[in-house]
């Protein structure tokens, strides 16, 4: 029974992808149809038109097997040996550096927001203490 639910939930996710592709083709947009479908799904989830439980198991299943979707792209790189030479090394370095910079910026921003939230919490507690005295 759970397998059937997962299949139906994956079909619902595919339906959003399909609708996104239709919107992309109909309006001749620059944004890919799959991204439009994700935006539509996000909007429906935010507005609670579709409860999370309607796609939760299917999305979890797809995330568990996500690595399998990258195998064809990885094998396809073998057709372009120039990507694996110096250009490939430069590309790998660029990806590595951008990843490190992104992680660092996200970490710094997270710490900054945490400090501000803690300061607001301390200020509220301090104002409660001063009011009661």
N, C-alpha and C positions, 0 to 999 in steps of 0.2 A: 504494500500500500504506500509506504514511504517513497519507494522508487517512482511510482506513478505521480505522486505529488511533486517530486523533484522535476520530473519531465514536464508537467504542466507549468511549473514556475519558470523553467527555462524557456518554454514556449511563450510565456508572458513577456520575459525579457527580450526574446527575439521579436515579438510583436512591436515593442518600443523601437527596436533597431529598424524594423521594417517601416514603421511610420516615419521615423526620422529620415530614412532614405527617400521615402515618397515626398516628404516636405522639401528635402534637398533638391530633388529632381524637378518638382513642380515650380518652386520659386527660383531655381538655378542659383543657389546660395554658394558662397565660398566655403563655408563650414561643412565638413563631411557629415553625411547622414547619420553615421553612428554616434557622433558627438551630439547632434541634434536630438537623437533618441535618448541619449544619456541625460541631456538637459530636461527633456520632457519627463523622463522617469523621476529625476530629482524634484522637479516642480510638483509632480503628482504625489511624491512621498512627503514633501514639505507641507502641502495643502491637505494631506491625509485623505486624498482621493483613493489612494491605494495603500492599505496598511502594510507595514514592513513584513509582517508574517506571510503575506501573499507571495513574496519573492525571496524570503530569507534562506530557505533550504536550497533552492536552485542556485542562488548567487554564491552561497557557501560551497556548493559542489563545484561550480565553475572556478572558484578561486583555488580550490584544492588541486584541480588538474590544470591550472593556468600554465604551468611550465611546458605542458605538451603543446600549447599553441605557439610556442617560440621555436620548436624544433624545425619546422619548415623554413623559417627565416634564417636560422643558423646554418642549416644545410645549404640554403641558397647562396650564402656568402662564399661557399667553396667555389662557385663559378667565377668569382672575382678575386683572383689571387693578389691583385694590386692592393686590395683593402687589407690584406694580411701582411703587406710589406711595411715600408716606412710610413705610408699614409695611414695604415691601420694602427700603427704604434702611436702616431700623432692623434688619431681619433680616440684611441683608448686613453691617452693622457688627458685629452680635453674632457672626456666623459668623467674620468676619475676626479680631475680638479673641480669641475662644475658640481659633482656630487658632494665633494668635501665642503665646498663653499656653501652649497645649499643647506647641508646639515648644520654647518657652523652658524649660518644666519638664522635658521629655524631654532637652534638651541639658544642663541643669544636673545632672540625675540621671546621665546618661551620663558626664559629666566626673567626678562624685563617685565613681562605681563604678570608673572607669579609674584615678583616683588611689589608691583603696584597693587595687586589684589590683596596681598598680605598687609600692605600699608593701609589700605582702605579698611580692612577688617580690624586692624589695630586701632585706627582712628575711631571707628564705631564703638569698639569696646571701651576706649578711653573716654569718649563722650558719654557713654552710659554710666561709667564710674563717676565722672564729675557731676552728672545730674543727680545721682543718688546721694552724694555727700552734701 
